[in-house]
Amino acid sequence: MVVKYLDTPPTRDELSKLLDDAGLTPSRAVRRREPLYAELGLADADEQAILTAMAANPILIERPIVVTPKGTVLARPAEAVRAVL
């Protein structure tokens, strides 16, 4: 399953679980090049504030997140998906 977060954004709790399952912190899964990242001052934010911002603004979620029975990965780089296929 590919999480289409712009079509059906995960809740904060769902996003937290996805990141936990993938072994990621919010700061490792946020799109730093997204202009909103700078606008919200997330470079100096703590993990909980970043997670909250990502849930409120799904455009900040690095993509794609892929979930299979073998695990959950952020498919950046694309080769990461092979581990869970």
C-alpha positions in Angstrom: 0.0 0.0 0.0 1.3 3.5 -0.9 0.1 6.1 1.6 -1.4 8.9 -0.6 -1.3 11.5 2.1 -2.5 14.4 -0.1 -5.6 12.5 -1.0 -6.3 11.0 2.4 -4.0 12.7 4.9 -3.2 10.6 8.0 -4.1 11.9 11.4 -1.3 12.9 13.7 -1.5 9.6 15.5 -1.6 7.6 12.2 1.4 9.6 10.9 3.3 9.0 14.2 2.7 5.2 13.9 3.8 5.2 10.2 7.0 7.0 11.2 7.6 4.7 14.1 7.0 1.7 11.9 9.5 3.0 9.4 12.0 3.8 12.2 12.0 7.5 11.3 11.7 10.7 13.4 9.5 13.5 12.1 12.7 15.6 11.3 13.9 12.8 9.0 10.6 12.5 7.2 9.8 16.2 6.6 10.2 17.9 3.3 12.8 20.6 4.1 12.7 22.0 0.6 9.0 22.8 0.9 8.6 26.6 1.3 6.1 26.0 4.2 8.9 24.3 6.2 10.8 27.7 6.4 7.6 29.7 6.8 6.7 27.7 9.9 10.2 27.9 11.3 10.5 24.1 11.5 14.3 24.1 11.3 14.4 25.0 15.0 11.3 23.0 16.1 11.3 19.9 18.2 10.1 16.5 16.9 6.6 16.9 18.3 6.1 20.3 16.7 7.3 19.0 13.4 4.9 16.0 13.6 2.0 18.4 14.4 3.0 20.6 11.4 3.2 17.6 9.1 -0.2 16.3 10.2 -1.8 19.8 9.7 0.0 20.3 6.4 0.5 17.0 4.6 2.5 18.7 1.9 5.4 18.6 4.4 5.4 14.8 4.6 8.3 13.4 2.5 6.9 10.9 0.0 6.1 8.2 -0.7 5.6 6.1 2.4 5.1 2.5 1.4 3.5 -0.1 3.7 3.6 -3.9 3.1 3.4 -6.9 5.3 7.2 -6.9 5.3 7.4 -3.4 6.7 7.1 0.3 6.3 9.6 2.5 4.5 10.0 6.0 3.2 10.8 5.3 -0.4 13.6 7.8 -0.6 15.7 6.5 -2.2 13.5 4.4 -4.4 15.7 1.4 -3.7 14.4 1.3 -0.1 11.1 -0.1 -1.4 12.8 -3.3 -2.5 13.4 -4.3 1.1 9.6 -4.5 1.8 8.4 -6.0 -1.5 
